Structure formats: structure tokens, C-alpha cells
Amino acid sequence: MRSVWTGFVVSLMFATAAFAIPPVFLEQSDMTKAKAAADDYRVEEAVALYTKVIEAGNLTQEELAAAYTGRATARENYTVAYGLKDSEMLLALADYQQARKLWRTSRALGDEAGAFIILGAYADATAAYRLAVPLEKPEPHWALIGLARTERIQGHYDAALAHLDEALRLAEVEGGSMPIYYHRGRILYLAGK
């Protein structure tokens, strides 16, 4: 009799658990599959899965922003890996912008700025990084590094170093950080210094 009762309780637990799974869990599963597809450069599959998640309509703004960012990143990584630009990169930029509208963070602005850089829209990249600076706490080193990167790509080495000097000044309490020194070294090398 005890084994029948145990079997009934276990069956009831599984039945209850099946109904208790929130819809977001299913989308997270699709998000995981989409990320795996993107990591393997299967961009069409990744985009289709991210689109399914986005269109499900039951995500928080933060989760929806993450899905847009994932879809954009899949497109961006594909275009960079295969030397493509324009159409896929413009779609990636549109997704990054949608993510930023939903969840305005320094990272979202940085993603948008990075897409602008790939498209050669340096003024737009600079504007996005400038908006990111006050959002980074406790120190805005990634946005400042982004500004320096934008200047470096254009050959404006002194302006790039000025942004990194500002990042070092702000990080003075901790003695700076490796990414700042890495980018400084890269710019100094290119400037022949």
C-alpha cells in the first residue's frame, strides 16, 4: 500500500510541476538555444529563435531587451566573422537601439555605439558613448575606452589618449585597470610612441 501511495504522490508532484512552469521558462529555453546557435554562427536559426522569444509577448522589459541584444549580437558576430556589413549590421543596429529603448544602460549604449563603429558612423558612435558615460557606476571606464577606440580608429591618437587619461584619473583609487592600459599601449604604439 505504501508504494502505491508514494507513486500517487510522485505523480501528483510531476503533474503539479508541469502546470507550475512559468511561460518565461519556456522562452529562456529558446534563449539558450538561440545563444548556442549564435555561438556556432548559425545566424538564421539564432535570429528565428530570438524572434520567437520576442514575439511571445510575455517578457519583462529587461528580458525583452536581452532578447533584442542577443539577436543583434548574433547578427553582428556573423557579419564580423564573414566580413559582411550593411544589411545584417543595420538590422543588428536596429535591435541594439530597440534594446536601449527598453532598458537604457551603459552596456546597451555601448552595444549601439559598437554597431555604429562597424558601419563607419563614428559621430553616432561618439554620441552613444557620451550618453553611456554618466550611466556607468562607479567609474565610466568602458564608455571612455569606447570613446578612445572611436578616436583611435579615426587616427585621432591624442584625443584617444585624453579619454584614457580621464579613465585613469577616475580609476585612480584602484590604480587603473588592465583594459585602460591595454588601450593606451595600443594607441601609443600606433602613434609611434
N, C-alpha and C positions, 0 to 999 in steps of 0.2 A: 504494500500500500504506500509505503514511504517513497519508493522510486516513481510511482505514478504521480504522487503529489509534487515531487521535485521536478518531474518532466513538465507538469502543468505550469508550475511557477516559472521555469525557464522559458517555456513557450510564451507565456504571458509577458515576460520581460522583453523578449525579442519583438513581439507584436507591438508593445507599447513604445519601444525604442524606434521602431520603423515609422511610427506616426510622429514621434517627437523630434525627428531630424529637421532642423530649420531649413527653409529654402536656400539660405545663404550658403549652407554647407555644400549643396549641390553645385553652386556657382564656383565655390572655392576649388572644388574638384576640377571643374572646367578650367579655372585659372591655372591650376597646377599643370594640367595637360597643355594649356596654351603656352606656358613658360617653357616647358620641355620642348615643344615643337619649335618655339623661337630659338632656343639654345642650339637646336640642330639645324637652324636656318631653313626650316620648312615654313616659310613665311605665310603661304596661303592657308595652311592648316591653323597656324597660330592666329592669324587675323580672323578666321572664321570662328574659332573658339572664343576669342576675346569679344567678338561682335555678339555672339550668343549670350555671353555673360552681361554685356552692356544692355542688350535689348530685353533681358529678363525683367528689368524694372523693379527689382526688389532689393537693391543695394543701398547702403548709406552713401552720402556724398563722398566720403573718404574712400570707400570701396570702389565706387564708380570711377573716381579719379585714378585709382590704382589700375583699374582695367583699361582705361584710356591710355595711361602711361605705358602699360605692358604692350598694348597694341602698337603704340608709337615706337617703342623701343625695338620691337620685333621688326618693324619696317626699317627703322634706322640702321640697326645692325646688319640687316640684309643688304641695304643699299651700300653701306660702307664696305662690307666684305666683298661684294661683287662689283664695286666701282660704279654703281648706278647712282643717279641723283634724281632730280626733278620730280617725276610723278609720285613715286613711293615716298620720297622725302617730303614733298608737300603734304601728302596725306599724314605722315608722321607729325609734321609741324602742326597740322590742324588738330590732331589728337592731343598733342602736348598742350596746345592752347586751351582745349576743352578741359583737360585735367586741371590746368591752372585756374580756370574759372570756377571749377568745383571746389578745389582745395588749394588755395593760394599759399604756397610755401616757397621758401628759397630754393628747394630742390626742384619744384615744378617750374619755377622761373629759369633755373639753371638748365633744365632739360630743353625748354623752349629756346634759350639762348644758344645751346649747342646745336640745335637743328638749324637755327639761323646761320651759324658759322659754316656748317656743311653746305648750305645754299649760297654762301658768299654774301649774306646780308649782314655785314659787320655792324652797321649803325643800329640795326634792330637787336642784334646780339648784345651790344653795349647797353642799350636801353633796358633790356630784360635783366642783365646782370646788375645794373644800378638799382633796379627795383628790388632785387634779391638782397642787397647789402643790409638794409635795416631789418630784414626778416630773420637773418642768421643770428642766433644767440648761442653761446655767449660771445663769440667772435666771428666776424664775417670773412673768414679766410677763403672759403670756397668761391664765393661770389667775387672776391678780389682776385683770386687766382684766375677765374674765368675772364675778368676784365683784362688781366695781364696776358692771358692766352690770346684774346682777340687782338690786342695791340701787337703781340709778337708775330702773329700770322701776317699782319699787315706790314711788318718790318719797323714798327714804332717801338724800338727797344727801350729808349729812355722812359717813355710813358708806361711801358710794361713793368719796368723796374720800379717806377713810382708806386704802382698799385701793390707790388710785392713788398716794398718798404713799409707801406701802410699796414699790410697784413702782419708784418713782423712787429711793427710798433704795437699793434693791438694784441699780439700774442706774447708780448714781452714778459709777462708774468710767468709763462711756462717755458720761455726761451725759444719760441718759434716752433715750427713743426716741419717735419720732413718734406711734405709736398711744397711748402713755400721755398725751401732751399733747393729742392729739385728744379722747380721752375726758374728760380734765379740763376742757377747754374746753366740751364739750357739757354736762357736769354743772353747771359754773359758770353757763352761760347759763340752763339750766333753773331753777337756784336763784336767779336774778335777781342774780347777782354778776358 
